[in-house]
């Protein structure tokens, strides 16, 4: 019984070794007439973007557009500097947008249809080096836990006679 529990724990630890250091949920919905975005959905960036560009299937009205940045802590920042022409929105971003971010938009097409959507991108603090350090620490923690489980199995295993 003890061996089964320990093996189950070991399998779960091995399964989580490849999991990212941040376990925040990522809900990416690229709809609402959106053709593409820059940064793209689920992009991992080493520096915060200065601008976000949204390209739609049809022309949109920039005067009625609303774009909101949702930061890693859930804080919502309405983005006010929205420009662009025809089917493209060009939006200025705040200087510090480190971590997992979501961009939500609501625009009206020139045909009068309301388009909404959302996409997520990640800005890694410290660039690629910070990303590698975070994952290395995650793997190290998993290895330490696995070592503890193996030690525990050997320590409390009943000798078979």
N, CA and C of each residue as an Amber inpcrd file, in Angstrom:
protein
   483
   0.8180000  -1.1990000   0.0000000   0.0000000   0.0000000   0.0000000
   0.8610000   1.2610000   0.0000000   1.8740000   1.2730000   0.8720000
   2.7500000   2.4420000   0.9600000   3.5050000   2.6340000  -0.3460000
   3.9330000   1.5260000  -0.9360000   4.6740000   1.6120000  -2.1950000
   3.7850000   2.1790000  -3.2960000   2.5150000   1.7760000  -3.3570000
   1.5900000   2.2940000  -4.3660000   1.3900000   3.8010000  -4.2180000
   1.2090000   4.2540000  -2.9810000   1.0290000   5.6800000  -2.7390000
   2.2880000   6.4430000  -3.1600000   3.4380000   5.9300000  -2.7760000
   4.6870000   6.5890000  -3.1170000   4.9010000   6.6220000  -4.6330000
   4.5750000   5.5270000  -5.3040000   4.7120000   5.4980000  -6.7630000
   3.7440000   6.4710000  -7.4280000   2.5490000   6.5860000  -6.8980000
   1.5770000   7.5450000  -7.4430000   2.1070000   8.9690000  -7.2940000
   2.6570000   9.2680000  -6.1370000   3.2350000  10.5950000  -5.9100000
   4.3940000  10.8350000  -6.8750000   5.2360000   9.8280000  -7.0610000
   6.3760000   9.9710000  -7.9650000   5.9170000  10.2230000  -9.3980000
   4.8950000   9.5000000  -9.8480000   4.3780000   9.6880000 -11.2050000
   3.8030000  11.0920000 -11.3620000   3.0700000  11.5720000 -10.3670000
   2.5260000  12.9250000 -10.4280000   3.6300000  13.9700000 -10.4660000
   4.6900000  13.7600000  -9.7100000   5.8050000  14.7110000  -9.7180000
   6.4890000  14.7230000 -11.0790000   6.6950000  13.5570000 -11.6750000
   7.3270000  13.4880000 -12.9910000   6.4480000  14.1680000 -14.0240000
   5.1320000  13.9980000 -13.9160000   4.2070000  14.6020000 -14.8710000
   4.2240000  16.1260000 -14.7980000   4.5160000  16.6750000 -13.6170000
   4.5110000  18.1340000 -13.4770000   5.8620000  18.7660000 -13.7340000
   6.8990000  17.9890000 -13.9780000   8.2180000  18.5770000 -14.1950000
   8.2400000  19.4850000 -15.4050000   7.4870000  19.1820000 -16.4260000
   7.4900000  20.0110000 -17.6240000   6.5000000  21.1520000 -17.5740000
   5.7290000  21.2650000 -16.4980000   4.7310000  22.3330000 -16.3990000
   5.4170000  23.6750000 -16.2370000   4.8460000  24.7640000 -16.7890000
   5.4590000  26.0780000 -16.6370000   5.4520000  26.5550000 -15.1990000
   6.3870000  27.4370000 -14.8670000   6.4980000  27.9530000 -13.5060000
   5.2650000  28.7340000 -13.0960000   4.6370000  29.3920000 -14.0260000
   3.4100000  30.1310000 -13.7470000   2.2320000  29.2790000 -14.1500000
   1.2750000  29.1000000 -13.2510000   0.1560000  28.2190000 -13.5490000
  -1.1290000  28.9990000 -13.7710000  -1.0080000  30.2150000 -14.2370000
  -2.2120000  30.9980000 -14.4660000  -2.9690000  30.4650000 -15.6740000
  -4.2860000  30.5630000 -15.6120000  -5.1120000  30.0600000 -16.6990000
  -4.9900000  30.9730000 -17.9060000  -4.9990000  30.3690000 -19.0720000
  -4.8930000  31.1330000 -20.3060000  -6.1240000  30.8560000 -21.1360000
  -7.0000000  31.8020000 -21.2220000  -8.1680000  31.6760000 -22.0780000
  -7.9410000  32.5470000 -23.3010000  -7.6510000  31.9080000 -24.4220000
  -7.3770000  32.6530000 -25.6330000  -8.5490000  32.4880000 -26.5870000
  -9.1770000  33.5730000 -26.9280000 -10.2780000  33.5450000 -27.8630000
  -9.9640000  34.5320000 -28.9650000  -9.7090000  34.0210000 -30.1260000
  -9.4330000  34.9000000 -31.2490000 -10.6290000  34.8020000 -32.1720000
 -11.5910000  35.6560000 -31.9420000 -12.7950000  35.6760000 -32.7600000
 -13.2050000  37.1200000 -32.9510000 -14.4600000  37.3540000 -33.1800000
 -14.9280000  38.7210000 -33.3290000 -14.3720000  39.3830000 -34.5650000
 -14.0990000  38.5880000 -35.6150000 -13.6180000  39.1690000 -36.8490000
 -12.1400000  39.4860000 -36.8620000 -11.3920000  39.0730000 -35.8440000
  -9.9670000  39.3720000 -35.7890000  -9.2060000  38.4380000 -36.7330000
  -8.4120000  39.0230000 -37.6300000  -7.5510000  38.2280000 -38.5180000
  -6.2290000  37.9070000 -37.8560000  -5.6160000  38.9390000 -37.2440000
  -4.3210000  38.7450000 -36.5970000  -4.0890000  39.8570000 -35.5840000
  -3.0820000  39.6280000 -34.7520000  -2.6980000  40.6470000 -33.7740000
  -1.1850000  40.6410000 -33.6530000  -0.6610000  41.7580000 -33.2200000
   0.7570000  41.8560000 -32.9260000   0.8960000  42.5460000 -31.5760000
   1.3580000  41.8580000 -30.5330000   1.8650000  40.4970000 -30.5410000
   0.7460000  39.4920000 -30.8130000   1.1330000  38.3110000 -31.2820000
   0.1450000  37.2900000 -31.5900000  -0.3660000  36.6390000 -30.3050000
  -1.4820000  35.9420000 -30.4310000  -2.0530000  35.2340000 -29.2770000
  -1.0490000  34.2040000 -28.7730000  -0.8940000  34.1280000 -27.4570000
   0.0100000  33.2040000 -26.7670000   1.4930000  33.4720000 -27.0310000
   1.8220000  34.6670000 -27.5130000   3.2290000  35.0170000 -27.7430000
   3.9600000  35.1370000 -26.4150000   5.2280000  34.7670000 -26.4080000
   6.0980000  34.9440000 -25.2460000   7.1600000  35.9520000 -25.6630000
   7.1440000  37.1160000 -25.0040000   8.0270000  38.2220000 -25.3710000
   9.0800000  38.4410000 -24.2940000  10.2450000  38.9330000 -24.6950000
  11.3000000  39.2350000 -23.7200000  11.2960000  40.6990000 -23.3300000
  10.4510000  41.5010000 -23.9680000  10.3090000  42.9190000 -23.6200000
   8.8480000  43.3170000 -23.8470000   8.3300000  44.2330000 -23.0420000
   6.9380000  44.6550000 -23.2270000   6.7460000  45.3290000 -24.5900000
   5.6370000  45.0490000 -25.2690000   5.3930000  45.7100000 -26.5500000
   5.0280000  47.1770000 -26.3350000   5.4390000  48.0310000 -27.2300000
   5.0720000  49.4500000 -27.1310000   3.6720000  49.6880000 -27.6720000
   3.2850000  48.8560000 -28.6480000   1.9790000  49.0070000 -29.2750000
   1.3820000  47.6290000 -29.5180000   0.0680000  47.5810000 -29.5910000
  -0.6540000  46.3820000 -29.9990000  -1.3950000  46.7280000 -31.2750000
  -1.2910000  45.8320000 -32.2500000  -1.9980000  46.0470000 -33.5080000
  -3.0290000  44.9380000 -33.6730000  -4.2610000  45.3240000 -33.9610000
  -5.3530000  44.3740000 -34.1920000  -5.8290000  44.5410000 -35.6340000
  -5.8040000  43.4540000 -36.4050000  -6.2560000  43.4830000 -37.8090000
  -7.5470000  42.6880000 -37.9170000  -8.5780000  43.3460000 -38.4200000
  -9.8980000  42.7350000 -38.5160000 -10.2350000  42.3550000 -39.9590000
 -11.2440000  41.4900000 -40.1240000 -11.7010000  41.0520000 -41.4470000
 -12.4030000  42.1790000 -42.2090000 -12.9750000  43.1040000 -41.4700000
 -13.7090000  44.2030000 -42.0930000 -13.3300000  45.5210000 -41.4340000
 -13.6620000  46.6100000 -42.0620000 -13.3380000  47.9370000 -41.5290000
 -14.0900000  48.1750000 -40.2210000 -13.4080000  48.8200000 -39.2760000
 -14.0020000  49.1060000 -37.9660000 -13.9220000  50.6040000 -37.6890000
 -14.7650000  51.0460000 -36.7770000 -14.7870000  52.4590000 -36.3740000
 -13.8770000  52.6380000 -35.1630000 -12.8220000  53.4230000 -35.3080000
 -11.8890000  53.6340000 -34.1970000 -12.4770000  54.5460000 -33.1290000
 -13.4470000  55.3850000 -33.4910000 -14.0110000  56.3220000 -32.5160000
 -14.8360000  55.6190000 -31.4340000 -15.3580000  54.4360000 -31.7320000
 -16.1640000  53.7220000 -30.7300000 -15.4300000  52.5040000 -30.1680000
 -14.1580000  52.3450000 -30.5050000 -13.3940000  51.1720000 -30.0580000
 -12.9920000  51.3090000 -28.6000000 -13.0190000  50.1820000 -27.8910000
 -12.4690000  50.1500000 -26.5340000 -11.5470000  48.9440000 -26.4350000
 -10.3600000  49.1840000 -25.8710000  -9.3630000  48.1300000 -25.6990000
  -8.8930000  48.1980000 -24.2490000  -8.8370000  47.0440000 -23.5920000
  -8.4550000  46.9730000 -22.1850000  -7.3150000  45.9760000 -22.0150000
  -6.3060000  46.3550000 -21.2410000  -5.2110000  45.4590000 -20.8820000
  -5.5070000  44.8980000 -19.5070000  -5.5040000  43.5740000 -19.3880000
  -5.7020000  42.9050000 -18.0960000  -4.3550000  42.3250000 -17.6970000
  -3.7960000  42.8580000 -16.6170000  -2.4610000  42.4670000 -16.1740000
  -2.4510000  41.1550000 -15.4120000  -1.2590000  40.7030000 -14.9950000
  -1.1010000  39.4260000 -14.2930000  -1.9010000  39.3370000 -12.9850000
  -2.1460000  40.4680000 -12.3410000  -2.8900000  40.4530000 -11.0770000
  -4.3810000  40.6630000 -11.2880000  -4.8120000  40.7630000 -12.5470000
  -6.2250000  40.9590000 -12.8460000  -6.6360000  42.4170000 -12.9380000
  -5.6900000  43.3250000 -12.7510000  -6.0210000  44.7450000 -12.8430000
  -6.3310000  45.1020000 -14.3050000  -7.3970000  45.8610000 -14.4860000
  -7.8700000  46.2400000 -15.8220000  -7.4570000  47.6850000 -16.1090000
  -6.7270000  47.8770000 -17.2080000  -6.2830000  49.2030000 -17.6100000
  -6.8840000  49.5310000 -18.9720000  -7.8420000  50.4660000 -19.0120000
  -8.3640000  50.8740000 -20.3170000  -7.2710000  51.5960000 -21.1020000
  -7.0770000  51.2070000 -22.3480000  -6.0710000  51.8270000 -23.1960000
  -6.7430000  52.9200000 -24.0170000  -6.2800000  54.1410000 -23.8560000
  -6.9470000  55.3140000 -24.4300000  -6.4030000  55.7290000 -25.7950000
  -5.1040000  55.5050000 -26.0350000  -4.4900000  55.9700000 -27.2770000
  -4.7340000  54.9460000 -28.3850000  -5.9170000  55.0200000 -29.0010000
  -6.3150000  54.0750000 -30.0430000  -6.3570000  54.8120000 -31.3710000
  -5.6140000  54.3130000 -32.3180000  -5.6030000  54.8920000 -33.6570000
  -5.7960000  53.8000000 -34.6780000  -5.4590000  54.0950000 -35.9010000
  -5.5650000  53.0990000 -36.9530000  -6.4340000  53.5890000 -38.0820000
  -6.5780000  52.7470000 -39.0630000  -7.3790000  53.0930000 -40.2310000
  -8.0220000  51.8340000 -40.7810000  -9.2090000  51.9690000 -41.3040000
  -9.9430000  50.9050000 -41.9590000 -10.0920000  49.6910000 -41.0410000
  -9.3920000  48.6050000 -41.3290000  -9.5730000  47.3580000 -40.5850000
  -8.4580000  47.1100000 -39.5710000  -7.7170000  48.1570000 -39.2000000
  -6.5850000  47.9970000 -38.2820000  -6.7280000  48.9630000 -37.1120000
  -6.5730000  48.4250000 -35.8930000  -6.5020000  49.2650000 -34.6940000
  -5.0600000  49.2450000 -34.2180000  -4.5310000  50.3970000 -33.8800000
  -3.1730000  50.5340000 -33.3680000  -3.2820000  51.1730000 -31.9860000
  -2.8450000  50.4450000 -30.9510000  -3.0700000  50.8600000 -29.5710000
  -1.7430000  50.9670000 -28.8280000  -1.5150000  52.0960000 -28.1390000
  -0.3220000  52.2670000 -27.3010000  -0.4710000  51.4420000 -26.0300000
   0.6470000  50.8510000 -25.5910000   0.6510000  50.0150000 -24.3880000
   1.4000000  50.7200000 -23.2640000   1.0530000  50.4030000 -21.9970000
   1.8200000  50.9450000 -20.8680000   3.2520000  50.4000000 -20.8930000
   4.1640000  51.1230000 -20.2810000   5.5800000  50.7440000 -20.3180000
   5.8440000  49.4150000 -19.6210000   5.1730000  49.1400000 -18.5070000
   5.4410000  47.9070000 -17.7590000   4.2550000  46.9720000 -17.8710000
   4.4230000  45.9190000 -18.6420000   3.3670000  44.9080000 -18.7590000
   3.9780000  43.5210000 -18.6250000   4.7990000  43.3290000 -17.5890000
   5.4610000  42.0460000 -17.3690000   4.4730000  41.0100000 -16.8640000
   4.7110000  39.7570000 -17.2230000   3.8610000  38.6490000 -16.7980000
   2.8340000  38.2840000 -17.8550000   1.7970000  37.5420000 -17.4380000
   0.7210000  37.1380000 -18.3400000  -0.2600000  38.2860000 -18.4870000
  -0.5340000  38.6750000 -19.7100000  -1.4290000  39.7930000 -20.0070000
  -2.5140000  39.3450000 -20.9670000  -3.6720000  39.9460000 -20.8380000
  -4.7600000  39.7110000 -21.7870000  -5.1670000  41.0500000 -22.3790000
  -5.4860000  41.0450000 -23.6500000  -5.9960000  42.2270000 -24.3240000
  -7.4310000  41.9200000 -24.7340000  -8.3640000  42.7300000 -24.2560000
  -9.7760000  42.5960000 -24.6350000 -10.1590000  43.7900000 -25.4870000
 -10.9740000  43.5580000 -26.4910000 -11.4180000  44.6610000 -27.3300000
 -12.8950000  44.5470000 -27.6300000 -13.4620000  45.7050000 -27.9270000
 -14.8510000  45.8000000 -28.3610000 -14.8890000  46.9370000 -29.3770000
 -15.2460000  46.6020000 -30.5990000 -15.3020000  47.5910000 -31.6640000
 -16.6010000  47.4110000 -32.4410000 -16.9370000  48.4250000 -33.1890000
 -18.1020000  48.3620000 -34.0650000 -17.6060000  48.4290000 -35.5000000
 -18.0700000  47.4920000 -36.3140000 -17.6790000  47.5110000 -37.7190000
 -18.4350000  48.6330000 -38.4210000 -17.9580000  49.0290000 -39.5900000
 -18.6510000  50.0810000 -40.3340000 -20.0440000  49.6150000 -40.7620000
 -20.2720000  48.2970000 -40.7630000 -21.5930000  47.7470000 -41.0850000
 -22.5170000  47.7660000 -39.8680000 -21.9800000  48.1680000 -38.6890000
 -22.7950000  48.2720000 -37.4870000 -22.7570000  47.0630000 -36.5730000
 -21.9630000  46.0470000 -36.9040000 -21.8620000  44.8430000 -36.0800000
 -20.8510000  45.0730000 -34.9490000 -21.2010000  44.6500000 -33.7110000
 -20.2860000  44.7610000 -32.5750000 -19.3800000  43.5350000 -32.5600000
 -18.0750000  43.7770000 -32.5060000 -17.0820000  42.7130000 -32.4870000
 -16.3630000  42.7530000 -31.1430000 -16.2340000  41.6110000 -30.5020000
 -15.5200000  41.5280000 -29.2260000 -14.5580000  40.3530000 -29.2760000
 -13.5530000  40.4000000 -28.4440000 -12.6150000  39.2900000 -28.3710000
 -11.5310000  39.5370000 -27.3460000 -10.6370000  38.5680000 -27.2610000
  -9.5860000  38.6100000 -26.2510000  -8.4450000  37.7140000 -26.7040000
  -7.2130000  38.1040000 -26.3940000  -6.0750000  37.2160000 -26.5760000
  -5.0750000  37.4530000 -25.4550000  -4.1940000  36.4830000 -25.2470000
  -3.2370000  36.5140000 -24.1390000  -1.8230000  36.4940000 -24.7000000
  -0.9280000  37.2410000 -24.0790000   0.4940000  37.1600000 -24.3710000
   1.2600000  37.2870000 -23.0630000   2.5110000  36.8530000 -23.0540000
   3.3270000  36.8640000 -21.8430000   4.6060000  37.6530000 -22.0790000
   4.9390000  38.5100000 -21.1080000   6.2090000  39.2310000 -21.1240000
   7.0400000  38.6700000 -19.9830000   8.2010000  38.1410000 -20.3080000
   9.0620000  37.5030000 -19.3170000   9.9850000  38.5340000 -18.7030000
   9.9020000  38.6780000 -17.3770000  10.8050000  39.5920000 -16.6710000
  12.2210000  39.0370000 -16.7610000  13.1610000  39.8940000 -17.0590000
  14.5430000  39.4520000 -17.1590000  14.8510000  38.8100000 -18.4940000
  13.9310000  38.8540000 -19.4260000  14.1560000  38.2930000 -20.7510000
  14.3040000  36.7870000 -20.7210000  15.0130000  36.2510000 -21.6760000
  15.1730000  34.8060000 -21.8110000  15.9110000  34.2140000 -20.6150000
  16.8610000  34.9670000 -20.0650000  17.6070000  34.4750000 -18.9020000
  16.6650000  34.2480000 -17.7190000  15.7570000  35.1960000 -17.4600000
  14.7940000  35.0350000 -16.3720000  13.8750000  33.8440000 -16.5990000
  13.4820000  33.6340000 -17.8480000  12.6300000  32.4940000 -18.2070000
  13.3430000  31.1780000 -17.8990000  14.6120000  31.0730000 -18.3020000
  15.3780000  29.8470000 -18.0920000  15.6050000  29.5990000 -16.6000000
  15.8820000  30.6530000 -15.8440000  16.0930000  30.4960000 -14.3960000
  14.8180000  29.9960000 -13.7210000  13.6690000  30.5520000 -14.0980000
  12.4050000  30.1320000 -13.4970000  12.1290000  28.6600000 -13.7760000
  12.3430000  28.2200000 -14.9990000  12.1010000  26.8120000 -15.3280000
  13.1270000  25.8940000 -14.6800000  14.3650000  26.3400000 -14.5720000
  15.3910000  25.5340000 -13.9080000  15.0370000  25.3270000 -12.4370000
  14.5530000  26.3840000 -11.7800000  14.1590000  26.2510000 -10.3720000
  12.9620000  25.3130000 -10.2270000  12.0350000  25.3700000 -11.1730000
  10.8700000  24.4760000 -11.1380000  11.3200000  23.0170000 -11.2690000
  12.2310000  22.7390000 -12.2080000  12.7300000  21.3780000 -12.3920000
  13.5230000  20.9130000 -11.1760000  14.3060000  21.8100000 -10.5800000
  15.0660000  21.4620000  -9.3890000  14.1400000  21.0810000  -8.2390000
  13.0720000  21.8430000  -8.0610000  12.1040000  21.5170000  -7.0140000
  11.4750000  20.1520000  -7.2320000  11.1490000  19.8310000  -8.4800000
  10.5900000  18.5140000  -8.7920000  11.5800000  17.4010000  -8.5230000
  12.8470000  17.6330000  -8.8590000  13.8770000  16.6190000  -8.6200000
  14.0800000  16.3840000  -7.1310000  14.0500000  17.4380000  -6.3370000
  14.1890000  17.2930000  -4.8850000  13.0180000  16.5040000  -4.3160000
  11.8140000  16.7960000  -4.7900000  10.6400000  16.0750000  -4.3030000
  10.7050000  14.6000000  -4.6970000  11.1280000  14.3230000  -5.9050000
  11.2470000  12.9330000  -6.3580000  12.2820000  12.1870000  -5.5220000
  13.3910000  12.8420000  -5.2070000  14.4210000  12.2300000  -4.3550000
  13.8460000  11.9070000  -2.9780000  13.0500000  12.8250000  -2.4320000
  12.4160000  12.5890000  -1.1360000  11.4770000  11.3830000  -1.1980000
  10.7050000  11.2650000  -2.2660000   9.7650000  10.1410000  -2.4040000
  10.5250000   8.8230000  -2.4770000  11.6010000   8.7780000  -3.2450000
  12.3880000   7.5400000  -3.3490000  13.0000000   7.1920000  -1.9960000
  13.5200000   8.1820000  -1.2940000  14.0810000   7.9530000   0.0410000
  13.0010000   7.4230000   0.9830000  11.8150000   8.0060000   0.9250000
  10.7060000   7.6040000   1.7790000  10.3020000   6.1600000   1.5030000
  10.2810000   5.7740000   0.2330000   9.9350000   4.3910000  -0.1320000
  10.9450000   3.4250000   0.4590000  12.2110000   3.7380000   0.3190000
  13.2550000   2.8440000   0.8360000  13.2430000   2.7860000   2.3610000
  12.9530000   3.8970000   2.9790000  12.9800000   3.9810000   4.4340000
  11.8520000   3.1750000   5.0730000  10.6500000   3.2510000   4.4920000
   9.4780000   2.6510000   5.1080000   8.9900000   1.3840000   4.4170000
   9.7610000   0.8800000   3.5010000   9.3750000  -0.3540000   2.8280000
   9.5030000  -1.5110000   3.8160000   8.4810000  -2.3540000   3.8320000
   8.5120000  -3.5090000   4.7160000   9.3380000  -4.6180000   4.0620000
  10.2270000  -5.1860000   4.8100000  10.9960000  -6.2960000   4.2380000
  10.0710000  -7.4840000   4.0330000  10.2270000  -8.1260000   2.8940000
   9.4110000  -9.3220000   2.6320000  10.1800000 -10.5420000   3.0680000
   9.5070000 -11.3860000   3.8110000  10.1820000 -12.5920000   4.3350000
   9.6310000 -13.8230000   3.7070000
